[in-house]
């Protein structure tokens, strides 16, 4: 696939030129062609310019997974603006913070979400317009989505956008402190798109299922990749129930499915009881961390003909590595090799490059996908972007602890800011989690830190068991004592039917830590 475009929106325009009548999006059992999507986004872009949107001004979208989000994403780019896509589940104070921090010129959301915001949001001097998807708009304060679509011409006026201009700001989930806005240029996003296509190879015959949030970069790139390849995106609400996913996979003969472990486990449990498999699926993908052996087994059971791609990355550079499908069994626990057009290495605590295999160090990424920095946060930017190998370039210090084996395959060992100091020794929660996952019957595991009088800080594990497992807390602790060093053994383990997740499908560590503290107090009392 040749992505020789300069601006991100040009990939949609090119596909419309090739396949105007082909299905681009299937949403709520309605089909939208490439021509319809391209033309509607152009009209929206023209309407935003009528509202006064200038080049590089920010537009916050808070709509959830729906076709209007896709239309607005491309429309903002065509108008020369910067997309700030925020999850519909974002609490009102979180959305208010992002609108203020991004200095947004336009907010596009639902009437219900707008009503939940504090009155001071609408009064912000930089917020030029509020566009509501539904409900009755107040002409003095808000506009309807339909009005913006109809108030401009057929296309926006060219405004001179360059590939080094921002295309999007993606706010991180903010597990510690306030969320930071990751700045991504058109060049960044096209480089990521080109690299992903090189090894994943989405094509015009694919039907790509997306029930991941479009506000999450993993979900967002499913949309971008599918449309840039001329494929059809089957767009579903975030983390739809398994019965609906099974229906959609079969109804639309889905060929590509991106997963997070939560979604996979629910689908496998439901499908296994009904002896359901999906032979037409040719590819399943996962990102965030190495696939556990039980997840791989579930994928193989559900999708017997599919290639399995385990991938790893972070918002600041989109994707770092992928594990080729042929290595899924021979390199257990690995997150793979560098994606095309990317270079990676490890450094020690003094910043010196690590040459020996199996030595833990911080992962450093060099490539065109590396972010432009954090929005309005030069201090945080300086901590992550440092001088590179050659004059004038910056590389990304990820803050991730990793090792490489003799073949150069990468293994993730945890976040530097998630390290727990237990009995004076540094422990990565992911190492303990991996041990727990290796115990037969363990379906999910998460480890957090809690204060401890003698240990300084201790580990508290949360475990979810498979439906046929009958392990007790004491049995799990005995396994840990037998197989882990003393400072890595959890103080206690809490068994849960399921572990809480964030909107992006990751474990909600804040909630788990609060649960651990409550359980610790209950034991002390």
C-alpha positions in Angstrom: 0.0 0.0 0.0 1.4 3.4 -1.0 0.7 6.1 1.6 2.5 8.9 -0.1 0.1 11.5 1.2 1.2 14.6 3.0 -1.8 15.1 5.2 -3.8 12.5 7.1 -7.2 13.3 5.6 -5.9 12.7 2.1 -6.0 9.0 2.7 -9.8 9.2 3.0 -10.1 11.4 0.0 -8.0 9.0 -2.1 -10.1 6.0 -1.1 -13.3 7.9 -2.0 -11.8 8.5 -5.4 -11.2 4.8 -5.9 -14.2 3.3 -4.2 -17.0 5.9 -3.8 -19.8 3.4 -3.5 -18.1 0.9 -1.3 -19.2 0.5 2.3 -16.8 2.5 4.5 -18.7 2.3 7.9 -21.4 0.0 9.1 -22.9 1.4 12.3 -26.2 0.5 14.0 -26.9 -1.7 10.9 -26.7 1.3 8.6 -24.1 1.4 5.8 -22.2 4.6 4.9 -20.2 4.7 1.7 -16.8 6.3 1.2 -18.5 9.0 -0.9 -21.0 9.7 1.9 -18.3 9.9 4.6 -15.9 12.0 2.5 -18.6 14.4 1.4 -20.2 14.8 4.9 -16.8 15.4 6.5 -16.0 18.0 3.9 -19.3 19.8 4.6 -18.7 19.6 8.3 -15.2 21.1 7.8 -16.7 23.9 5.8 -19.3 24.5 8.5 -16.6 24.7 11.2 -14.8 27.3 9.1 -18.0 29.4 9.0 -17.9 29.2 12.8 -14.5 30.8 12.6 -12.3 27.8 13.1 -8.7 28.7 12.2 -5.8 26.5 11.3 -4.4 24.5 14.3 -7.3 25.5 16.6 -8.5 22.6 18.7 -11.9 20.9 18.4 -12.9 18.6 21.3 -15.1 15.6 20.3 -17.0 13.8 23.1 -19.5 11.6 21.3 -18.5 8.0 21.9 -18.4 5.3 19.2 -20.8 6.5 16.5 -20.6 7.4 12.8 -20.7 11.1 13.6 -17.4 10.8 15.5 -15.8 9.4 12.4 -17.3 12.2 10.3 -16.2 14.9 12.8 -12.6 13.5 13.0 -12.1 13.8 9.3 -14.0 17.1 9.1 -11.9 18.8 11.7 -8.7 17.8 9.8 -10.1 19.1 6.5 -10.8 22.4 8.1 -7.2 22.6 9.3 -8.1 22.0 13.0 -6.7 19.6 15.6 -8.8 16.7 16.8 -9.1 16.2 20.6 -11.3 13.1 20.9 -12.5 12.4 24.4 -14.4 9.3 25.7 -18.1 9.8 26.4 -17.6 8.2 29.8 -15.2 11.0 30.8 -16.6 12.6 34.0 -17.8 16.2 33.7 -14.8 17.7 35.6 -12.4 15.7 33.3 -14.0 17.0 30.2 -14.0 20.5 31.5 -10.3 20.2 32.3 -9.5 19.0 28.7 -11.6 21.8 27.1 -9.7 24.3 29.2 -6.3 22.8 28.9 -6.6 22.3 25.1 -8.0 25.9 24.8 -10.6 24.4 22.5 -12.4 26.6 20.0 -15.2 24.2 19.4 -16.8 21.4 21.6 -18.9 18.8 19.8 -20.9 16.6 22.2 -24.3 15.3 23.2 -27.0 17.4 24.9 -26.8 15.1 28.0 -23.1 15.5 28.3 -23.2 19.2 27.8 -25.9 19.5 30.5 -23.6 17.8 32.9 -20.8 20.4 32.5 -20.4 23.3 34.9 -21.8 26.6 33.6 -18.3 28.0 33.5 -17.4 25.7 30.6 -19.7 27.4 28.1 -18.5 30.8 29.3 -14.8 30.1 28.4 -13.5 33.0 26.2 -11.7 30.6 23.8 -14.7 28.3 23.3 -16.2 29.8 20.2 -19.0 27.3 19.6 -20.7 24.3 21.2 -22.2 21.8 18.8 -24.8 19.3 20.1 -25.4 16.1 18.3 -29.0 15.7 19.6 -31.7 17.6 21.4 -32.8 21.2 20.8 -30.0 23.7 20.5 -30.1 27.1 22.1 -29.3 29.6 19.3 -27.6 31.9 21.8 -25.3 29.2 23.2 -25.3 26.1 21.1 -25.7 24.8 17.5 -26.9 21.5 16.2 -24.6 19.1 14.3 -27.0 19.2 11.3 -26.8 23.0 11.2 -23.0 23.0 11.1 -23.2 20.4 8.3 -25.5 22.6 6.2 -24.2 26.1 6.9 -21.0 25.9 4.9 -20.2 24.9 1.3 -19.4 21.6 -0.2 -15.8 21.7 1.0 -13.6 23.8 3.4 -11.3 26.5 2.1 -7.7 25.3 1.9 -5.8 26.8 4.8 -2.2 25.8 4.2 -1.8 22.9 6.6 1.6 21.2 6.5 2.6 17.7 7.6 4.4 19.1 10.6 1.2 20.7 11.9 -0.7 18.9 14.6 -3.5 16.5 13.6 -4.5 15.3 17.0 -4.0 15.7 20.7 -4.7 12.5 22.6 -5.0 12.9 26.3 -3.5 10.1 28.4 -5.6 8.4 31.0 -3.7 10.2 33.8 -3.0 7.2 36.2 -0.9 9.6 38.2 -1.7 13.3 38.2 -3.6 15.3 35.6 -3.9 13.8 32.1 -1.3 15.0 29.6 -2.1 15.9 26.0 0.1 13.9 23.5 0.7 16.0 20.4 0.7 14.1 17.1 1.5 15.7 13.8 0.1 14.6 10.4 3.6 13.3 9.8 3.5 11.2 13.0 0.2 9.7 12.3 1.0 8.9 8.6 4.3 7.3 9.7 2.5 5.1 12.2 -0.2 4.2 9.6 2.4 3.3 7.0 4.3 1.1 9.5 1.2 -0.7 10.8 0.1 -1.5 7.2 3.5 -2.9 6.4 3.2 -5.8 8.8 -0.6 -6.1 9.3 -1.7 -5.6 5.7 -5.3 -4.5 6.1 -6.9 -4.7 2.6 -10.0 -3.8 0.6 -11.6 -7.2 1.3 -11.4 -6.8 5.1 -14.3 -6.1 7.4 -12.7 -4.7 10.6 -14.6 -4.9 13.8 -14.1 -2.0 16.2 -15.8 -2.1 19.6 -12.8 -0.3 21.2 -13.3 3.3 22.1 -12.4 5.7 19.3 -11.0 8.0 22.0 -8.4 5.3 22.7 -5.6 5.3 20.2 -5.9 1.6 19.6 -9.5 2.1 18.6 -8.8 5.3 16.7 -6.2 3.6 14.5 -8.6 0.8 13.7 -10.8 3.4 12.0 -7.9 5.1 10.3 -6.3 1.9 9.1 -9.6 0.4 7.8 -10.5 3.5 5.8 -7.0 4.1 4.5 -6.9 0.5 3.2 -10.3 0.7 1.5 -11.8 -1.8 4.0 -15.1 -1.7 5.8 -15.2 -0.7 9.5 -17.9 -2.4 11.5 -18.3 0.1 14.3 -19.8 -0.9 17.6 -20.4 0.7 20.9 -17.5 0.4 23.3 -17.0 -3.1 24.7 -20.4 -4.4 23.5 -21.7 -7.6 25.2 -20.5 -10.8 23.8 -23.9 -11.9 22.4 -23.9 -8.8 20.2 -20.3 -9.2 19.1 -20.9 -12.7 18.0 -23.9 -11.6 16.0 -21.9 -8.8 14.3 -18.9 -11.1 13.6 -21.2 -13.5 11.8 -23.6 -11.0 10.2 -20.8 -9.0 8.6 -18.3 -11.8 8.1 -15.7 -9.9 10.1 -12.1 -10.8 9.1 -10.0 -8.6 11.5 -10.6 -8.2 15.2 -8.5 -6.1 17.6 -8.8 -7.2 21.2 -8.0 -6.2 24.7 -7.9 -9.1 27.2 -11.2 -8.2 28.9 -13.1 -8.3 25.7 -11.4 -11.6 24.7 -12.2 -13.3 28.0 -15.9 -12.4 27.9 -16.3 -13.4 24.3 -14.4 -16.7 24.8 -16.5 -17.6 27.9 -19.8 -16.9 26.1 -18.8 -18.6 22.8 -17.2 -21.6 24.5 -20.5 -22.5 26.2 -22.1 -22.5 22.7 -19.3 -24.3 20.9 -18.9 -21.3 18.6 -15.8 -20.6 16.5 -15.2 -18.0 13.7 -13.2 -19.6 10.8 -13.6 -16.5 8.5 -11.5 -14.3 10.9 -8.0 -14.0 9.3 -6.3 -11.8 12.0 -6.7 -11.0 15.6 -4.5 -8.4 17.3 -3.7 -7.3 20.9 -1.7 -4.4 22.2 -0.5 -3.0 25.5 1.4 -6.0 26.9 2.5 -9.5 26.0 -0.3 -11.9 25.5 -0.6 -14.5 28.4 -0.7 -18.2 27.5 -4.3 -18.5 28.4 -5.2 -15.5 26.1 -3.3 -17.1 23.2 -5.2 -20.4 23.8 -8.5 -18.6 23.8 -7.7 -16.8 20.5 -6.7 -20.1 18.9 -9.9 -21.8 20.1 -12.1 -19.0 18.9 -10.3 -18.2 15.6 -8.7 -21.4 14.3 -7.6 -19.8 11.0 -6.4 -16.5 12.3 -2.9 -15.0 12.5 -2.3 -13.7 16.0 -0.4 -10.4 16.4 0.7 -9.4 19.9 1.8 -5.8 19.9 3.1 -3.2 22.4 3.2 0.5 22.4 2.3 3.7 24.1 0.4 6.8 23.0 3.6 8.8 22.8 4.7 6.8 19.8 1.6 4.8 18.9 3.4 1.4 18.5 6.8 0.1 19.4 6.9 -3.6 18.7 5.0 -6.5 17.3 5.5 -10.2 17.7 5.3 -12.0 14.3 2.6 -14.7 14.3 5.1 -17.4 13.7 6.9 -16.5 16.9 3.8 -16.6 19.1 4.6 -20.0 20.6 8.4 -19.9 20.4 8.8 -16.5 22.2 6.4 -16.7 25.1 6.1 -13.5 27.0 7.8 -11.4 24.4 6.3 -8.2 22.9 8.4 -8.8 19.8 10.7 -6.7 17.6 10.6 -3.1 16.4 7.9 -2.2 14.0 9.1 -1.1 10.5 10.8 2.3 10.4 11.5 2.3 14.1 14.7 1.7 16.1 14.8 0.8 19.8 17.3 0.1 22.5 17.7 0.0 26.3 19.6 2.3 28.6 20.7 1.8 32.2 20.1 4.3 35.1 23.1 6.4 33.9 21.7 6.6 30.4 24.3 4.2 28.9 23.2 1.9 26.2 22.8 -1.8 27.3 24.5 -4.3 25.0 24.1 -7.5 27.0 20.9 -9.6 26.7 18.6 -10.1 29.6 19.7 -6.9 31.4 16.8 -4.7 32.5 16.9 -1.1 31.2 14.6 1.7 30.1 13.2 1.4 26.6 14.2 4.2 24.1 12.4 4.7 20.8 13.6 6.4 17.7 11.4 7.0 14.7 9.0 9.2 12.9 6.1 8.1 15.1 7.5 9.8 18.2 5.2 12.5 19.5 5.9 16.2 19.1 5.6 16.6 22.9 3.0 17.2 25.6 0.6 20.0 25.0 1.5 23.1 27.1 3.8 21.0 29.3 7.5 21.7 28.4 8.7 20.1 31.7 7.0 16.8 31.0 8.1 16.9 27.4 11.8 17.4 28.4 11.6 14.3 30.7 10.4 12.2 27.8 12.1 13.6 24.7 15.9 13.8 24.9 18.7 14.3 22.3 19.0 11.3 20.0 21.7 9.6 18.1 22.3 12.4 15.6 22.3 16.2 15.9 18.9 17.9 15.9 16.8 14.8 16.7 14.8 13.7 19.7 14.1 10.2 20.9 11.5 9.0 23.3 12.5 7.7 26.8 9.4 5.6 27.4 9.7 5.1 31.2 9.2 1.3 30.6 11.5 -1.3 32.0 12.4 -4.0 29.5 14.9 -6.7 28.5 16.0 -8.1 25.2 17.0 -11.7 24.5 19.9 -12.9 22.4 17.7 -12.5 19.2 16.7 -8.9 20.0 13.2 -9.8 21.1 11.8 -7.4 23.7 10.2 -8.3 27.1 8.2 -5.8 29.1 8.9 -5.7 32.9 6.8 -2.8 34.0 6.6 1.0 34.2 9.2 2.9 36.1 6.5 4.9 37.8 4.7 1.7 38.8 7.6 0.1 40.7 6.9 -0.8 44.2 9.6 -0.8 46.9 8.8 -3.9 49.0 11.2 -4.6 51.9 13.7 -2.2 50.5 13.7 -4.0 47.1 12.3 -2.7 43.8 9.5 -4.9 42.5 7.7 -4.6 39.2 4.0 -5.5 39.6 4.0 -7.0 36.1 6.6 -9.6 37.2 4.3 -10.9 40.0 1.3 -10.7 37.7 3.1 -12.9 35.1 3.8 -15.4 37.8 0.1 -15.5 38.8 -1.0 -15.8 35.2 1.2 -18.9 34.9 -0.9 -20.7 37.6 -3.5 -22.9 36.0 -7.0 -21.5 36.6 -6.0 -17.9 36.9 -7.9 -15.8 34.4 -6.8 -12.3 35.4 -4.3 -10.8 37.8 -3.4 -7.3 38.9 -0.9 -6.2 41.6 -0.9 -2.8 43.5 1.2 -1.4 46.3 0.0 -0.6 49.8 1.7 0.9 52.8 3.1 -1.6 55.3 4.6 -1.0 58.8 7.6 -3.3 58.5 8.0 -3.7 54.7 7.6 0.0 53.9 5.4 -0.9 51.0 3.8 -4.2 50.2 2.2 -6.0 47.3 -1.5 -6.7 47.2 -2.8 -9.0 44.4 -6.2 -9.2 42.9 -7.0 -12.4 41.0 -10.0 -13.6 38.9 -10.3 -17.4 38.4 -11.7 -19.3 35.5 -15.1 -20.8 36.0 -13.7 -24.4 36.6 -11.0 -23.3 38.9 -11.2 -23.8 42.7 -8.0 -22.3 44.0 -8.2 -20.6 47.5 -6.3 -17.5 48.6 -4.0 -19.7 50.7 -3.2 -22.0 47.8 -2.3 -19.0 45.7 -0.1 -17.6 48.4 1.6 -20.9 48.9 2.5 -21.0 45.2 3.9 -17.5 45.5 6.0 -18.4 48.5 7.4 -21.4 46.7 8.1 -19.7 43.4 8.9 -16.0 44.2 11.6 -14.3 46.2 10.3 -13.2 49.6 10.0 -9.5 48.8 7.8 -10.4 45.7 5.3 -12.4 47.6 2.0 -10.5 48.1 0.9 -9.5 51.6 -2.5 -10.9 50.6 -4.6 -11.8 47.6 -8.2 -10.8 47.0 -10.3 -13.1 44.8 -12.8 -11.3 42.6 -15.3 -12.6 40.0 -13.9 -9.8 37.6 -11.4 -7.0 38.0 -12.5 -3.4 37.4 -11.3 -1.8 34.1 -10.9 1.7 32.8 -12.8 2.8 29.6 -9.7 1.7 27.6 -9.9 -1.9 28.9 -6.9 -1.6 31.3 -7.1 -2.6 34.9 -8.3 0.3 37.0 -5.3 0.5 39.4 -6.7 3.4 41.3 -9.9 1.5 42.2 -7.9 -1.6 43.0 -5.6 0.3 45.3 -8.5 1.8 47.1 -10.0 -1.7 47.5 -6.7 -3.0 48.8 -6.4 -0.2 51.4 -10.0 -1.0 52.6 -9.3 -4.7 52.8 -6.0 -4.0 54.7 -7.8 -1.8 57.2 -10.5 -4.4 57.7 -7.9 -7.0 58.5 -6.1 -4.7 60.9 -9.4 -3.9 62.6 
